[in-house]
Amino acid sequence: MQVTLEKTGDLEGRVKVEVTQNDYLDKVNKELKEIGRTRVIPGFRKGHVSIDQLRRRFGKEVKSHVLNEEVYRSVIEYIRENKLEVLGEPLPVEVKEINLDDTDYTFEYEVGLAPAIEANIDKEITVPFYTIEVSDEMVKEQDTALCERFGAQVPGEEVDAKALVKGAIMQLNADGTVNTEENAIQVVDGIVAPCISPTKTRLPCSSARKWATKWFSTPSGHATATPPNSLRCFTSKKTAQPK
């Protein structure tokens, strides 16, 4: 994987990542074999699914997931190894659909470079000092926010309205069985997040379900229309909210 930096201004730059098949193929195959070894796939005994079947069912999803991870990791490593002073996070130059049938790819990220700052501080400089009164309500709000933000990920069959659920997601048929057709939605590493309405109000579970099942975003970033109640989550994990 070749990573280069092109300065486009005094405080801007563009990181270019060139990816070949050899950069990700081994990890894709490893994750496919792990799926076959650990996941219960309808129509097959656990651990007895051929790599060709796994590649047909999950190949594009796994490839998209691996590409996302490997490319972004290489950008971060390049910044760290070259000791670049970057403001914020690298942002994709263009968000677009890629052809997962291709083997080689090129990705570009824009980065903001920190300016050189000279600060002469001596005893003549004074700054204001503020005394802020912290109420019990402020402490409680901050405590609740930290618990929600840093909750532990634990396996679970039930979730609450604020939980972030991760796991395999399969499309169901009308009778509740798993749809095993080639074009069925089968997301290996899906995420279902709390739903916020257009009014920025957190919806209750029953209402949020109507919003969440209308559109589902795959790891490759493609929005897919799905009918209500057509997705099912297996081996789910939830972000627990500490009490």
C-alpha positions, 0 to 999 in steps of 0.5 A: 500500500503506497501512501503519499502527501501532496501539499495543496496550500500552506495549511492544507494537504492531500493524502493519497492511498494506492491499494492493490489486491495484495494489500487486502486479499489475505485479510478478506479471506481470513475474515471469510473463514472466520465467518464460516467457522463461527456463524450459523448460516442457514442451509449449512452445518456450522464450520462446513461452508466452502470458501466459494460460498462464503465469498459469494454470500459475504465477499463484497461486504467483507471486502468493503469492511476491510478496505475501509479499515486498512485504508484509514489505518494506513493514513493514520500510520502515515501521519504518525510516522511522519510526525505531521501536525494535523488539525482534526481528522482526515476527510475523504476528498470525494465520497462515492460508490466504488466498484467492489469487482475491481482489484486496485483502488485509489483513495484521497483524504484532505488534511488540515496542517497546523500552523507554526505558532510562536508564543512569548509568555513572560510575567507581564502577561495576565489572564482573567480567572473565573470562579464557576459555580457547579450545581448538582444538576450540572454534575448529574447531567455530565455523569449521565452523558459520560455513562452513555458515551463510555458504556461497556460493550456486552453480549445481550438479547435485549436492548434499550432505546439508547443502546448501540447494537452491533452484529450480523444482520440478515434479511428475512422472508415474509414467513420469518425465515432468513432470505438466502438469495444472492441479492438478499441483505446479509451484513456481516458487521452491521450497526443499529444506532439510536434514532433521532427524528428530524426535530432532533428528538430521540424517538421511543423504540416503537417510533424509532423502529419505523424510521430505522427500518426504512433505510439501512446503510451497509458498511460500503456506505450504500443506502438500501431501501428495505421493508419494515420488519425485514431485518433481523440481528444475530449475535448482537452486542449492545453498548450497556448504559452503566447505572 
